[in-house]
Amino acid sequence: MSRIRPNNKSKTMMSNTMTKLTTAFQFCILTFIYSCSGQNSPFANAKKLIDNQDYKGAIEILTSIIEKQPSFDSAYIERAYAYMMVGDIQNSFNDYNHAKSNPSYEINALNGRALLNYNLIEYQKSIDDCSKIIQLDNSNFYAYYCRG
């Protein structure tokens, strides 16, 4: 009993079929990812409100997101910034400190807190946060600038 071996033509056809399947699969994955993080998500809408300086509207949406997803640290970072812009300093600190507890968001939270302390003329606290950023990421231009 002999084995059937594919010739060059069948190898090319198999290769073309695999390429088409791979491309189709990649398209499906990208479509899924885009739909999950779509332009109309509440988080994207909140960021648009911040860009348009509607901080109170953004705070409402971000608070709703956080109530449903308490571990969504990006929402805390954005809400902290919005709180800072409306002058709600304590809530801004609370949100930055919450996000800082997640190592993935620590630098962003420290950046925000440094800016907040700088605006409050708490320069040493701002410098301390920038120094922590530099310890975590010694190529962070913002931290060197802020600390200087």
Kinemage of the C-alpha trace (Angstrom):
@kinemage 1
@onewidth
@group {chain A} dominant
@subgroup {mainchain}
@vectorlist {calphas} color= white
{ca met a 1} P 0.000 0.000 0.000
{ca ser a 2} L 1.514 3.280 -1.082
{ca arg a 3} L 0.886 6.704 0.309
{ca ile a 4} L -0.449 9.431 -1.872
{ca arg a 5} L 1.927 12.356 -1.875
{ca pro a 6} L 0.729 15.795 -2.833
{ca asn a 7} L 2.228 17.280 -5.953
{ca asn a 8} L 3.281 20.918 -6.299
{ca lys a 9} L -0.134 21.974 -7.612
{ca ser a 10} L -1.991 20.510 -4.629
{ca lys a 11} L 0.587 22.003 -2.230
{ca thr a 12} L -0.022 25.425 -3.747
{ca met a 13} L -3.787 25.007 -3.472
{ca met a 14} L -3.477 23.956 0.189
{ca ser a 15} L -1.202 26.905 0.866
{ca asn a 16} L -3.647 29.331 -0.793
{ca thr a 17} L -6.555 27.845 1.156
{ca met a 18} L -4.646 28.195 4.445
{ca thr a 19} L -3.760 31.789 3.617
{ca lys a 20} L -7.417 32.591 2.905
{ca leu a 21} L -8.540 30.892 6.128
{ca thr a 22} L -5.903 32.726 8.140
{ca thr a 23} L -6.916 36.055 6.627
{ca ala a 24} L -10.597 35.348 7.294
{ca phe a 25} L -9.819 34.373 10.882
{ca gln a 26} L -7.780 37.545 11.434
{ca phe a 27} L -10.625 39.622 10.006
{ca cys a 28} L -13.112 37.970 12.386
{ca ile a 29} L -10.858 38.573 15.385
{ca leu a 30} L -10.282 42.223 14.478
{ca thr a 31} L -14.007 42.747 13.914
{ca phe a 32} L -14.745 41.227 17.324
{ca ile a 33} L -12.116 43.362 19.060
{ca tyr a 34} L -13.382 46.513 17.356
{ca ser a 35} L -16.971 45.784 18.322
{ca cys a 36} L -16.000 45.211 21.956
{ca ser a 37} L -14.068 48.445 22.225
{ca gly a 38} L -16.262 50.367 19.833
{ca gln a 39} L -16.470 54.059 19.375
{ca asn a 40} L -19.886 54.076 21.082
{ca ser a 41} L -18.841 52.355 24.297
{ca pro a 42} L -19.635 54.263 27.495
{ca phe a 43} L -15.905 54.621 28.214
{ca ala a 44} L -15.252 56.098 24.746
{ca asn a 45} L -18.202 58.447 25.240
{ca ala a 46} L -16.826 59.572 28.604
{ca lys a 47} L -13.430 60.272 27.026
{ca lys a 48} L -15.166 62.335 24.308
{ca leu a 49} L -16.941 64.331 27.010
{ca ile a 50} L -13.595 64.992 28.701
{ca asp a 51} L -12.120 66.084 25.369
{ca asn a 52} L -15.080 68.474 25.030
{ca gln a 53} L -14.578 69.705 28.613
{ca asp a 54} L -17.904 68.293 29.821
{ca tyr a 55} L -16.301 66.951 32.980
{ca lys a 56} L -19.514 66.534 34.980
{ca gly a 57} L -21.081 64.448 32.214
{ca ala a 58} L -17.929 62.330 32.025
{ca ile a 59} L -17.941 61.827 35.799
{ca glu a 60} L -21.523 60.520 35.651
{ca ile a 61} L -20.705 57.989 32.930
{ca leu a 62} L -17.413 56.919 34.526
{ca thr a 63} L -19.100 56.479 37.915
{ca ser a 64} L -21.673 54.223 36.283
{ca ile a 65} L -18.898 52.195 34.623
{ca ile a 66} L -17.004 51.856 37.907
{ca glu a 67} L -20.142 50.718 39.740
{ca lys a 68} L -20.544 47.922 37.170
{ca gln a 69} L -16.825 47.142 36.775
{ca pro a 70} L -14.949 48.107 39.966
{ca ser a 71} L -11.660 46.771 38.611
{ca phe a 72} L -11.702 48.981 35.474
{ca asp a 73} L -8.739 51.131 36.511
{ca ser a 74} L -8.678 53.205 33.304
{ca ala a 75} L -12.080 54.558 34.325
{ca tyr a 76} L -10.622 55.628 37.688
{ca ile a 77} L -7.761 57.459 35.924
{ca glu a 78} L -10.139 59.307 33.606
{ca arg a 79} L -12.568 60.115 36.407
{ca ala a 80} L -9.733 61.380 38.606
{ca tyr a 81} L -8.741 63.794 35.846
{ca ala a 82} L -12.349 64.947 35.426
{ca tyr a 83} L -12.672 65.442 39.185
{ca met a 84} L -9.475 67.499 39.164
{ca met a 85} L -10.826 69.685 36.364
{ca val a 86} L -14.030 70.490 38.316
{ca gly a 87} L -12.051 71.162 41.496
{ca asp a 88} L -13.092 68.040 43.428
{ca ile a 89} L -9.607 67.449 44.783
{ca gln a 90} L -10.392 64.750 47.358
{ca asn a 91} L -12.226 62.512 44.915
{ca ser a 92} L -9.459 63.053 42.376
{ca phe a 93} L -6.856 61.899 44.928
{ca asn a 94} L -9.033 58.930 45.883
{ca asp a 95} L -9.326 57.759 42.278
{ca tyr a 96} L -5.630 58.249 41.511
{ca asn a 97} L -4.716 56.361 44.681
{ca his a 98} L -7.103 53.545 43.798
{ca ala a 99} L -5.632 53.171 40.306
{ca lys a 100} L -2.088 53.401 41.700
{ca ser a 101} L -2.653 50.131 43.563
{ca asn a 102} L -2.664 48.306 40.199
{ca pro a 103} L 0.940 48.018 38.929
{ca ser a 104} L -0.262 48.338 35.323
{ca tyr a 105} L -1.682 51.796 36.049
{ca glu a 106} L 0.761 52.978 38.695
{ca ile a 107} L 2.710 55.318 36.397
{ca asn a 108} L -0.457 56.912 34.973
{ca ala a 109} L -1.849 57.400 38.461
{ca leu a 110} L 1.408 58.887 39.721
{ca asn a 111} L 1.512 61.229 36.702
{ca gly a 112} L -1.982 62.455 37.501
{ca arg a 113} L -1.267 62.800 41.185
{ca ala a 114} L 1.959 64.717 40.474
{ca leu a 115} L 0.010 67.148 38.300
{ca leu a 116} L -2.662 67.486 40.965
{ca asn a 117} L -0.058 68.183 43.686
{ca tyr a 118} L 1.718 70.663 41.419
{ca asn a 119} L -1.540 72.564 40.842
{ca leu a 120} L -2.104 72.624 44.610
{ca ile a 121} L 1.388 74.109 45.058
{ca glu a 122} L 2.422 70.949 46.907
{ca tyr a 123} L 5.709 70.893 45.033
{ca gln a 124} L 7.553 68.400 47.230
{ca lys a 125} L 4.724 65.868 46.932
{ca ser a 126} L 4.731 66.395 43.172
{ca ile a 127} L 8.500 65.873 43.060
{ca asp a 128} L 8.161 62.722 45.193
{ca asp a 129} L 5.602 61.250 42.777
{ca cys a 130} L 7.828 62.102 39.814
{ca ser a 131} L 10.785 60.452 41.520
{ca lys a 132} L 8.695 57.288 41.970
{ca ile a 133} L 7.801 57.403 38.275
{ca ile a 134} L 11.484 57.655 37.358
{ca gln a 135} L 12.245 54.633 39.559
{ca leu a 136} L 9.603 52.677 37.637
{ca asp a 137} L 10.431 54.081 34.187
{ca asn a 138} L 13.669 56.012 33.869
{ca ser a 139} L 12.784 57.077 30.309
{ca asn a 140} L 9.611 58.954 31.316
{ca phe a 141} L 10.249 62.459 29.994
{ca tyr a 142} L 7.233 63.921 31.793
{ca ala a 143} L 8.544 62.845 35.191
{ca tyr a 144} L 11.942 64.477 34.617
{ca tyr a 145} L 10.270 67.636 33.333
{ca cys a 146} L 7.861 67.799 36.257
{ca arg a 147} L 10.571 67.086 38.802
{ca gly a 148} L 12.834 69.802 37.331
